[in-house]
C-alpha cells in the first residue's frame, strides 16, 4: 500500500485503538483511493489525509431528564461536526443504546462522502445519544428531546449545522426537538432541522426518500447487467423507515419482497410481504416484526440467536441490508453467494463488514455502498432546506423526480470514477474516489484551515 496512506492509518490505529467502527470506516475509504493519492504527491505536503480523517469539532454533553416515575436519568449526547468544506454540517441524530464516540465519528466520516456525492452544498456531521426510545412514553421522549436540544441548540443553525433523523429519531422526535429549538430561539428557523412534518415546514417525499433512493441506485446497478427488479426475489433487513419504503418501491417495480426483520428476528412470507401490515406494526403500534404472524399465520418467523441474522439464509436475488452497521458478516455473505445473490445494496450505514464487502466483490456480486446507495435521504433533506429558504414547496412528484435524478447522477459518478481508476464495476471504490476527489480539491482551495 502507498506509504503515505499506511502511515496515516498506523497513526490513527495507535491514537484511536478503542474506536473500531471509526477505524473501519476510515480504512475502507483510504485503501480504495490509493491510485488517486499516488497521482497527487502534493496531498502529503498539505496533510490532506490527516485533515480529512480528523473531525473539525466534537461536542459531548450530558442530557438529564425526568422519567414518568419522577426519577432523574442522565444520558450522553454527541454532535460530531466533521467537515464544513462544501457546506454546513449535515447529518442525522441517532438515539440508541449503542451510541458512543466511535460510532458518531464513523457515521460523521461516512456522511462527508455521502453528502459530497449528492452534488449539493452540504458538509458532513452526525450526532445522537445513548438514550433508548424503545419502551418510553411519548411524555418521556418529549422531555428527553427538550433536554437534548437545550444543549444542542447553541451548536446548530441553518448556515452552521443542520441535523436530521436516524435510528430512533423519526418525525415524533424531530417535532419535539424543533419545538424546543423554536422556543429557545424565539424565532421560526425552518432550515435548522430536516425531516420535519409537512404541517410545519417539512418536504413531501422526505419520509420515502432514503428507501426510494436505495432502490433507484440499485435499479441503475442492475441495468449494467441487463437486469431489473421485475420478477426478482428481494430480502430487506430491518423494518424501519428505510426498509419500509425500499420495500414499497421494489414492489412497485415488480419485485417479490419475501422477508423483513428487526433486532429480534425475521419474517419470511413466500407470497410477498404485506407492507400495509408492516407499516401498521412498526409505524403505528411500534410493535415487533413477529406480530406479522397474527394476521399471516402461514408466514415463517425465525428468532435471531447470533450475530448472523437469519434473514441472510433465505435464497434471494437482491439483498438490501437496511438495519444497522456490520449486520451482514462474512458468514452471511458466503450464504448469500451460495444461494445466487445478484446484487447487495446498503440501505443502512456500513451494514456489511469489510470482509463481507470484499467477498461480494471477489465473487462478482454488484455492491451498492451506503455512502452512495442510501444518499437519497440526505439529498432530499437538502431539498427540504432549499424549500425552507425559498418559503416555497415542491409537489411530491417534483421531489421524487429530483431525487431520482440525483441518484442516477450519484451512480454515474461511482461508475465513471471506478472506470477512470482501473476498477470498473467496483462501485464501492468508485464512490470513495468520486467524493474524495471533490473534497480534496475543496481542501486545497481553502488553504490550511
Secondary structure as UniProt FT lines:
FT   HELIX           3..15
FT   TURN            16..18
FT   HELIX           20..32
FT   HELIX           34..38
FT   HELIX           42..45
FT   TURN            46..47
FT   HELIX           48..53
FT   STRAND          57..66
FT   TURN            68..69
FT   STRAND          72..83
FT   STRAND          88..95
FT   TURN            97..98
FT   HELIX           101..117
FT   TURN            118..119
FT   STRAND          124..129
FT   TURN            134..135
FT   HELIX           138..152
FT   HELIX           153..155
FT   TURN            158..160
FT   STRAND          161..166
FT   TURN            167..168
FT   HELIX           171..185
FT   HELIX           190..192
FT   HELIX           198..200
FT   TURN            204..205
FT   HELIX           206..223
FT   TURN            224..226
FT   TURN            230..231
FT   STRAND          233..237
FT   HELIX           241..252
FT   TURN            253..254
FT   STRAND          256..262
FT   TURN            263..264
FT   STRAND          265..268
FT   TURN            270..271
FT   HELIX           275..279
FT   HELIX           280..284
FT   HELIX           289..294
FT   TURN            297..298
FT   STRAND          300..303
FT   HELIX           310..313
FT   STRAND          318..321
FT   TURN            325..326
FT   HELIX           330..338
FT   TURN            339..340
FT   STRAND          343..345
FT   HELIX           354..362
FT   TURN            363..364
FT   STRAND          366..368
FT   HELIX           370..373
FT   TURN            374..375
FT   HELIX           376..390
FT   HELIX           396..420
FT   TURN            421..422
FT   TURN            424..425
FT   HELIX           427..446
//
